[in-house]
Amino acid sequence: MSKVPGWLGRVGAELTRIGERLEERRKEAVADDDLPAVVPGPDSVPPPPAYAPAVAARPDPVAAIPWGIRVAAEAGWRLLVLAGTLWVLMRAISAVQLVVLAFAAALLVTAMLQPTVGRLRKLGLPRGLATAVTAILGFVVMGLVGWFVVWQVMDNLDNLSDRVRDGIEELKRWLLDSPFHVTESQINDIAQNLSDTIGTNTEEITSAGLQGVSVMVEVLTGILLAMFSTLFLLYDGKRIWEWTLKLVPAQARPGVAGAGPRAWRTLTAYVRGTVLVALIDAIFIGLGLWFLDVPLAVPLAVFIFLFAFVPLVGAVVSGALAVVVALVTQGVFTALMVLVVVLAVQQIEGHVLQPFILGRAVRVHPLAVVLAVATGGLTAGIGGAVVAVPLVAVTNTVVGYLRAYGKEQALRYSPPPHGSTSLDAAPAAGPAPTTPPAAPAQPSEQPSEQRRDEPEEQQ
């Protein structure tokens, strides 16, 4: 019995060594498989076995998209937001189109009359009196022009109808004698078809007349709004502009404050130059019509003056109207001579007058003019076509100034170069004489006409 404890001790020691060897082999297997030597708990997922195939990790979805597609998507949603904003803005403007056009007309009239207010102020008149005198004279002149046109048309209406009737008879004789082999029965059929068309569409013509009455009411309302807006802009334009600046964020306020006077100078230069060019066109074409004995020469000259405010399109329409009147009343030769006069005056206007009068203050590419007139006409009719070109000119000036202002601010607040420079190593030369600080330089990209001093009172 004395040998039993020794035998049991040896068995226990052998079992201990076997357990130690098993533990060492388990640790070596764990180290070979690079797995954590942690005994999994009851709720943990056991690691995959060593013979399981390796599964590659999926890349980040953002990194999987090509760079070009990511850039296109970033630009696309921003363009969609911009297009939606413009669509909402255009819908809002269309809802109050009469008010917008009246205010735009008031801005154009104010740009034309404001220099007169400034001159009267320099002569010593108070602001209210100078504004009243300028507005009354301006409105009276515009009213007299409209009355003169209506008076001339009504005074020459009987003569014009007789001339038109004679012109139609002459055109009929020319068609009968022409090589087109037109017979009198065909001409009579065309006249009868026109008469039948007018008779069957009497209801539509009547409704168009009633619609014209409503249009006249809207026009009178717009004229009154434009007159009141012009009065307040002439009298209190500076304070209105200062109040508008308070609506701009403080960070962008200095740039907008600098762009405003330049935009106003551009608008003033455009209006004054257009008025002068239109007046020259009306005078010379009117003189040509008078020498050629074309009826309604003075009303046609006034129409040419008014249509000149619609660039490109207005000159074509007014010139075609003068040629048609000359053709119906005086014949083919006189119409050809009127066409020569109109083309000659318009060529002198396009190549001499506009570059000399407007200069570089208002420079818009002809393609931009055509697109702006077409867009304005489709959006708001004749009023939109009149307002489109000055809007493009002002936008061009504002964008150019803000671009130059942004570059100047970026250079001014850019970090200085690292390390010492030769100026830092130079010995101090003593205190410099005190001089008043120089005024900040204007951006170099602006044309010389736009770097003049500000007017005394910005309206």
C-alpha positions as CSV (number, residue, x, y, z in Angstrom):
1,M,0.0,0.0,0.0
2,S,3.0,2.3,0.5
3,K,3.7,2.3,-3.3
4,V,0.2,3.6,-4.3
5,P,0.7,7.3,-3.4
6,G,4.0,7.4,-5.4
7,W,2.3,5.9,-8.4
8,L,-0.6,8.4,-8.2
9,G,1.9,11.3,-7.9
10,R,3.7,10.2,-11.1
11,V,0.4,9.9,-13.0
12,G,-0.6,13.4,-11.9
13,A,2.7,14.9,-12.9
14,E,2.5,13.1,-16.3
15,L,-1.0,14.5,-16.9
16,T,0.2,18.0,-16.0
17,R,3.0,17.8,-18.5
18,I,0.6,16.5,-21.2
19,G,-1.7,19.4,-20.4
20,E,1.1,21.9,-20.7
21,R,2.2,20.4,-24.1
22,L,-1.4,20.6,-25.4
23,E,-1.6,24.3,-24.2
24,E,1.7,25.1,-26.0
25,R,0.5,23.4,-29.2
26,R,-2.8,25.4,-29.1
27,K,-0.9,28.6,-28.6
28,E,1.4,27.8,-31.6
29,A,-1.7,27.1,-33.8
30,V,-3.3,30.3,-32.7
31,A,0.0,32.2,-33.5
32,D,0.2,30.5,-36.9
33,D,-3.4,31.4,-37.9
34,D,-2.9,35.0,-36.5
35,L,-6.1,34.7,-34.4
36,P,-6.6,36.3,-31.0
37,A,-5.8,33.9,-28.2
38,V,-9.1,34.5,-26.5
39,V,-11.5,31.8,-25.6
40,P,-14.7,32.6,-27.3
41,G,-17.7,33.3,-25.1
42,P,-21.0,31.7,-25.4
43,D,-22.5,34.7,-27.4
44,S,-19.5,35.4,-29.7
45,V,-19.1,34.1,-33.3
46,P,-16.3,31.6,-33.6
47,P,-13.5,32.5,-36.0
48,P,-13.4,30.9,-39.4
49,P,-11.2,27.9,-39.8
50,A,-7.7,28.2,-41.3
51,Y,-8.7,26.4,-44.6
52,A,-11.6,28.9,-45.3
53,P,-11.0,31.0,-48.5
54,A,-10.1,34.7,-48.0
55,V,-12.9,37.2,-48.9
56,A,-11.8,40.6,-50.2
57,A,-13.2,43.7,-48.4
58,R,-15.7,45.8,-50.4
59,P,-14.5,49.3,-51.3
60,D,-16.1,52.5,-50.2
61,P,-19.1,53.4,-52.5
62,V,-17.9,57.0,-52.9
63,A,-14.4,55.8,-53.9
64,A,-15.9,53.4,-56.4
65,I,-17.6,56.2,-58.4
66,P,-15.3,57.7,-61.1
67,W,-14.1,61.3,-60.5
68,G,-15.7,62.7,-63.6
69,I,-19.1,61.3,-62.7
70,R,-18.8,62.7,-59.2
71,V,-18.0,66.2,-60.5
72,A,-20.9,66.0,-63.0
73,A,-23.3,65.0,-60.2
74,E,-22.1,67.8,-58.0
75,A,-22.5,70.3,-60.7
76,G,-25.8,68.8,-61.8
77,W,-27.7,69.2,-58.6
78,R,-26.4,72.7,-58.1
79,L,-27.6,73.6,-61.6
80,L,-31.0,72.1,-60.8
81,V,-31.3,74.2,-57.7
82,L,-30.3,77.3,-59.7
83,A,-32.8,76.5,-62.5
84,G,-35.5,76.0,-59.9
85,T,-34.7,79.3,-58.2
86,L,-34.8,81.1,-61.6
87,W,-38.1,79.4,-62.5
88,V,-39.7,80.5,-59.2
89,L,-38.3,84.0,-59.7
90,M,-39.7,84.2,-63.2
91,R,-43.1,83.0,-62.1
92,A,-43.1,85.7,-59.4
93,I,-42.1,88.4,-61.9
94,S,-44.8,87.2,-64.3
95,A,-47.4,87.5,-61.5
96,V,-46.5,91.2,-61.0
97,Q,-45.3,91.9,-64.5
98,L,-47.1,95.3,-64.7
99,V,-45.4,96.6,-61.5
100,V,-41.9,95.3,-62.6
101,L,-42.1,96.9,-66.1
102,A,-43.4,100.2,-64.6
103,F,-40.5,100.3,-62.1
104,A,-38.0,99.4,-64.9
105,A,-39.4,102.2,-67.0
106,A,-39.1,104.5,-64.0
107,L,-35.5,103.6,-63.7
108,L,-34.8,104.4,-67.3
109,V,-36.6,107.7,-67.1
110,T,-34.8,108.6,-63.9
111,A,-31.5,107.8,-65.5
112,M,-32.3,110.2,-68.3
113,L,-33.6,113.0,-66.0
114,Q,-31.2,112.7,-63.0
115,P,-28.4,114.7,-64.6
116,T,-30.8,117.6,-65.0
117,V,-31.6,117.4,-61.3
118,G,-27.9,117.5,-60.5
119,R,-27.4,120.6,-62.6
120,L,-30.3,122.4,-61.0
121,R,-28.9,121.5,-57.6
122,K,-25.6,123.1,-58.5
123,L,-27.4,126.3,-59.5
124,G,-28.7,126.5,-55.9
125,L,-32.2,125.1,-56.2
126,P,-33.5,122.9,-53.3
127,R,-33.8,119.2,-53.9
128,G,-37.6,119.2,-53.9
129,L,-37.9,122.1,-56.3
130,A,-35.2,120.7,-58.7
131,T,-37.0,117.4,-58.7
132,A,-40.4,119.0,-59.3
133,V,-39.1,121.2,-62.2
134,T,-37.3,118.3,-63.9
135,A,-40.2,115.8,-63.5
136,I,-42.8,118.3,-64.7
137,L,-40.7,119.3,-67.7
138,G,-39.9,115.7,-68.6
139,F,-43.5,114.5,-68.4
140,V,-44.8,117.5,-70.3
141,V,-42.3,116.9,-73.1
142,M,-43.2,113.2,-73.3
143,G,-46.9,114.1,-73.3
144,L,-46.5,116.6,-76.0
145,V,-44.7,114.1,-78.2
146,G,-47.5,111.6,-77.8
147,W,-50.1,114.2,-78.5
148,F,-48.2,115.4,-81.6
149,V,-48.1,111.9,-83.0
150,V,-51.8,111.3,-82.5
151,W,-52.6,114.7,-84.0
152,Q,-50.5,114.2,-87.1
153,V,-52.0,110.7,-87.7
154,M,-55.6,111.9,-87.3
155,D,-54.9,115.0,-89.4
156,N,-53.5,113.0,-92.3
157,L,-55.8,110.0,-92.0
158,D,-58.1,111.1,-94.8
159,N,-55.2,111.9,-97.1
160,L,-53.5,108.7,-96.2
161,S,-56.6,106.6,-96.9
162,D,-56.9,108.3,-100.4
163,R,-53.2,107.6,-101.0
164,V,-53.6,104.0,-99.9
165,R,-56.6,103.5,-102.2
166,D,-54.6,105.0,-105.1
167,G,-51.7,102.8,-104.2
168,I,-53.8,99.7,-104.2
169,E,-55.2,100.5,-107.6
170,E,-51.7,101.1,-108.9
171,L,-50.5,97.9,-107.4
172,K,-53.4,96.1,-109.1
173,R,-52.5,97.6,-112.5
174,W,-48.8,96.6,-112.0
175,L,-49.8,93.0,-111.2
176,L,-52.0,92.9,-114.4
177,D,-49.1,94.2,-116.5
178,S,-46.4,92.1,-114.8
179,P,-44.9,88.9,-116.2
180,F,-46.5,86.9,-113.4
181,H,-49.7,86.5,-115.6
182,V,-52.1,87.5,-112.8
183,T,-55.7,88.0,-114.0
184,E,-58.3,90.4,-112.7
185,S,-60.5,87.6,-111.6
186,Q,-57.8,86.2,-109.3
187,I,-57.3,89.7,-107.7
188,N,-61.0,90.0,-107.2
189,D,-61.1,86.5,-105.6
190,I,-58.3,87.5,-103.2
191,A,-60.2,90.7,-102.2
192,Q,-63.4,88.7,-101.8
193,N,-61.6,86.1,-99.6
194,L,-60.3,88.9,-97.4
195,S,-63.7,90.4,-97.1
196,D,-65.3,87.1,-96.2
197,T,-62.6,86.4,-93.6
198,I,-63.2,89.8,-91.9
199,G,-67.0,89.1,-91.9
200,T,-66.7,85.6,-90.4
201,N,-64.3,86.7,-87.7
202,T,-66.3,89.7,-86.6
203,E,-66.7,88.2,-83.1
204,E,-63.0,87.6,-82.7
205,I,-62.3,91.1,-83.9
206,T,-64.8,92.5,-81.4
207,S,-63.3,90.5,-78.5
208,A,-59.8,91.7,-79.6
209,G,-61.1,95.2,-79.4
210,L,-62.5,94.6,-75.9
211,Q,-59.2,93.1,-74.9
212,G,-57.5,96.2,-76.3
213,V,-59.6,98.3,-74.0
214,S,-58.3,96.3,-71.0
215,V,-54.8,96.6,-72.3
216,M,-55.2,100.3,-72.5
217,V,-56.3,100.4,-68.8
218,E,-53.2,98.4,-67.9
219,V,-51.0,100.7,-69.9
220,L,-52.5,103.8,-68.1
221,T,-52.0,102.1,-64.8
222,G,-48.4,101.3,-65.6
223,I,-47.8,104.9,-66.8
224,L,-49.1,106.2,-63.4
225,L,-46.9,103.8,-61.5
226,A,-43.9,104.8,-63.5
227,M,-44.6,108.5,-62.9
228,F,-44.8,108.1,-59.2
229,S,-41.8,105.8,-59.1
230,T,-39.8,108.4,-61.1
231,L,-40.7,111.2,-58.7
232,F,-39.6,109.2,-55.7
233,L,-36.4,108.0,-57.4
234,L,-35.4,111.5,-58.4
235,Y,-36.1,113.0,-55.0
236,D,-35.0,110.2,-52.6
237,G,-32.9,107.8,-54.8
238,K,-29.8,108.0,-52.6
239,R,-31.6,107.0,-49.4
240,I,-33.5,104.2,-51.2
241,W,-30.1,102.9,-52.4
242,E,-28.7,103.1,-48.8
243,W,-31.7,101.2,-47.5
244,T,-31.3,98.5,-50.2
245,L,-27.7,98.0,-49.1
246,K,-28.9,97.1,-45.6
247,L,-30.6,94.1,-47.1
248,V,-27.3,92.7,-48.4
249,P,-25.2,90.5,-46.1
250,A,-22.5,92.4,-44.3
251,Q,-19.7,90.4,-45.9
252,A,-20.8,91.2,-49.4
253,R,-21.9,94.8,-48.7
254,P,-18.6,96.6,-49.7
255,G,-18.6,94.9,-53.1
256,V,-22.2,95.7,-53.8
257,A,-21.7,99.2,-52.6
258,G,-18.9,99.7,-55.1
259,A,-20.8,98.0,-57.9
260,G,-24.0,100.1,-57.5
261,P,-22.6,103.5,-58.6
262,R,-20.9,101.9,-61.6
263,A,-24.1,100.1,-62.6
264,W,-25.9,103.4,-62.4
265,R,-23.3,105.2,-64.6
266,T,-23.7,102.4,-67.1
267,L,-27.5,102.7,-67.2
268,T,-27.3,106.5,-67.4
269,A,-24.8,106.3,-70.3
270,Y,-26.9,103.8,-72.1
271,V,-30.1,105.8,-71.8
272,R,-28.6,109.2,-72.7
273,G,-26.6,107.6,-75.6
274,T,-29.7,105.8,-76.9
275,V,-31.8,108.9,-76.8
276,L,-29.2,110.9,-78.7
277,V,-28.8,108.2,-81.3
278,A,-32.5,107.7,-81.7
279,L,-33.0,111.5,-82.1
280,I,-30.3,111.7,-84.8
281,D,-31.9,108.7,-86.7
282,A,-35.4,110.3,-86.4
283,I,-34.2,113.7,-87.7
284,F,-32.3,112.4,-90.7
285,I,-34.8,109.7,-91.8
286,G,-37.7,112.2,-91.2
287,L,-35.9,114.7,-93.4
288,G,-35.4,112.1,-96.1
289,L,-39.1,111.2,-96.0
290,W,-40.1,114.9,-96.2
291,F,-37.9,115.5,-99.2
292,L,-39.3,112.4,-100.9
293,D,-42.9,113.8,-100.3
294,V,-43.9,110.7,-98.2
295,P,-47.1,111.4,-96.2
296,L,-46.9,111.2,-92.4
297,A,-43.2,112.0,-92.5
298,V,-43.3,113.6,-89.0
299,P,-45.3,110.7,-87.3
300,L,-43.0,108.2,-88.9
301,A,-40.0,110.0,-87.6
302,V,-41.5,109.9,-84.1
303,F,-42.1,106.2,-84.5
304,I,-38.5,105.7,-85.6
305,F,-37.4,107.6,-82.5
306,L,-39.5,105.4,-80.2
307,F,-38.6,102.1,-81.9
308,A,-34.9,102.9,-81.6
309,F,-35.1,101.9,-77.9
310,V,-35.5,98.3,-79.0
311,P,-32.0,97.5,-80.3
312,L,-31.7,95.9,-83.8
313,V,-35.4,94.8,-84.0
314,G,-36.8,98.4,-83.6
315,A,-34.7,99.8,-86.4
316,V,-35.8,97.0,-88.7
317,V,-39.5,97.4,-87.9
318,S,-39.6,101.2,-88.1
319,G,-37.6,101.2,-91.4
320,A,-39.9,98.6,-92.9
321,L,-42.9,100.7,-91.8
322,A,-41.6,103.7,-93.6
323,V,-40.8,101.7,-96.7
324,V,-44.3,100.2,-96.8
325,V,-46.0,103.6,-96.4
326,A,-43.8,105.0,-99.2
327,L,-44.6,102.0,-101.4
328,V,-48.4,102.2,-100.9
329,T,-48.6,106.0,-101.3
330,Q,-45.8,107.0,-103.7
331,G,-44.9,103.9,-105.7
332,V,-41.9,101.5,-106.1
333,F,-39.2,104.1,-106.9
334,T,-40.0,106.3,-103.9
335,A,-40.0,103.1,-101.7
336,L,-36.6,102.1,-103.0
337,M,-35.2,105.6,-102.2
338,V,-36.7,105.5,-98.7
339,L,-35.0,102.1,-98.2
340,V,-31.7,103.6,-99.3
341,V,-32.1,106.5,-96.8
342,V,-33.0,104.2,-94.0
343,L,-30.1,101.8,-94.7
344,A,-27.6,104.7,-95.0
345,V,-28.7,106.3,-91.7
346,Q,-28.6,102.9,-89.9
347,Q,-25.1,102.1,-91.2
348,I,-23.9,105.5,-90.0
349,E,-25.5,104.9,-86.6
350,G,-24.0,101.4,-86.2
351,H,-20.5,102.2,-87.2
352,V,-20.1,105.9,-86.2
353,L,-22.7,107.1,-83.8
354,Q,-23.0,104.3,-81.3
355,P,-19.2,103.7,-80.9
356,F,-18.6,107.4,-80.6
357,I,-21.5,108.3,-78.2
358,L,-21.7,105.2,-76.1
359,G,-18.0,104.4,-76.2
360,R,-16.7,101.7,-73.9
361,A,-19.1,102.5,-71.1
362,V,-21.8,100.2,-72.6
363,R,-20.2,97.5,-74.6
364,V,-22.4,94.4,-75.2
365,H,-21.7,91.8,-77.9
366,P,-24.3,91.8,-80.7
367,L,-25.1,88.1,-80.0
368,A,-25.9,89.0,-76.4
369,V,-28.1,91.9,-77.7
370,V,-30.1,89.6,-80.1
371,L,-30.6,86.9,-77.4
372,A,-31.5,89.4,-74.8
373,V,-34.1,91.2,-77.0
374,A,-35.6,87.8,-78.1
375,T,-35.8,86.6,-74.5
376,G,-37.3,89.8,-73.2
377,G,-39.8,89.9,-76.0
378,L,-40.9,86.3,-75.4
379,T,-41.1,86.9,-71.6
380,A,-42.8,90.4,-71.4
381,G,-43.5,91.6,-74.9
382,I,-42.3,95.0,-76.1
383,G,-41.6,96.2,-72.5
384,G,-39.3,93.2,-72.0
385,A,-37.5,93.8,-75.2
386,V,-36.9,97.5,-74.2
387,V,-35.6,96.6,-70.8
388,A,-33.5,93.5,-71.8
389,V,-30.4,95.3,-73.3
390,P,-29.9,97.8,-70.4
391,L,-30.3,94.9,-68.0
392,V,-27.6,92.9,-69.8
393,A,-25.3,96.0,-69.9
394,V,-25.7,96.7,-66.1
395,T,-25.2,93.0,-65.3
396,N,-22.0,92.9,-67.4
397,T,-20.7,96.0,-65.5
398,V,-21.6,94.5,-62.1
399,V,-20.1,91.1,-62.7
400,G,-16.9,92.7,-64.1
401,Y,-16.5,94.9,-61.0
402,L,-17.2,92.1,-58.5
403,R,-14.7,89.8,-60.3
404,A,-12.0,92.5,-60.1
405,Y,-13.0,93.3,-56.5
406,G,-12.7,89.7,-55.5
407,K,-9.3,89.3,-57.0
408,E,-8.1,92.5,-55.2
409,Q,-9.4,91.3,-51.9
410,A,-7.8,87.9,-52.3
411,L,-4.4,89.5,-53.0
412,R,-4.8,91.9,-50.1
413,Y,-5.6,89.3,-47.5
414,S,-3.3,86.5,-48.9
415,P,-0.8,85.2,-46.3
416,P,2.8,86.7,-46.5
417,P,5.7,84.6,-47.7
418,H,7.4,82.4,-45.1
419,G,11.0,83.3,-43.9
420,S,12.8,86.5,-43.8
421,T,13.2,88.7,-46.8
422,S,15.9,91.3,-47.9
423,L,13.6,94.1,-46.5
424,D,13.7,92.4,-43.1
425,A,17.5,92.1,-43.1
426,A,18.0,95.8,-44.2
427,P,19.0,98.3,-41.5
428,A,16.3,100.6,-40.2
429,A,16.5,104.0,-41.8
430,G,14.8,106.0,-39.1
431,P,11.3,107.3,-38.9
432,A,9.6,108.0,-42.2
433,P,7.8,111.4,-42.7
434,T,4.2,111.1,-41.9
435,T,2.0,111.2,-45.1
436,P,-1.7,110.8,-45.4
437,P,-2.7,107.3,-46.3
438,A,-3.3,106.8,-50.0
439,A,-6.8,105.9,-51.2
440,P,-7.3,102.3,-52.1
441,A,-6.7,101.6,-55.7
442,Q,-9.6,100.6,-57.9
443,P,-9.6,97.2,-59.6
444,S,-7.4,97.3,-62.7
445,E,-9.9,95.4,-64.8
446,Q,-12.3,98.3,-65.0
447,P,-12.3,100.4,-68.1
448,S,-11.1,104.0,-67.8
449,E,-14.6,105.4,-68.3
450,Q,-15.7,103.5,-65.1
451,R,-12.9,104.8,-62.9
452,R,-14.0,108.4,-62.8
453,D,-15.0,110.1,-59.6
454,E,-18.4,109.4,-58.1
455,P,-21.2,112.0,-58.9
456,E,-22.0,114.4,-56.1
457,E,-25.4,112.8,-55.4
458,Q,-26.1,109.2,-56.4
459,Q,-29.8,108.9,-57.1
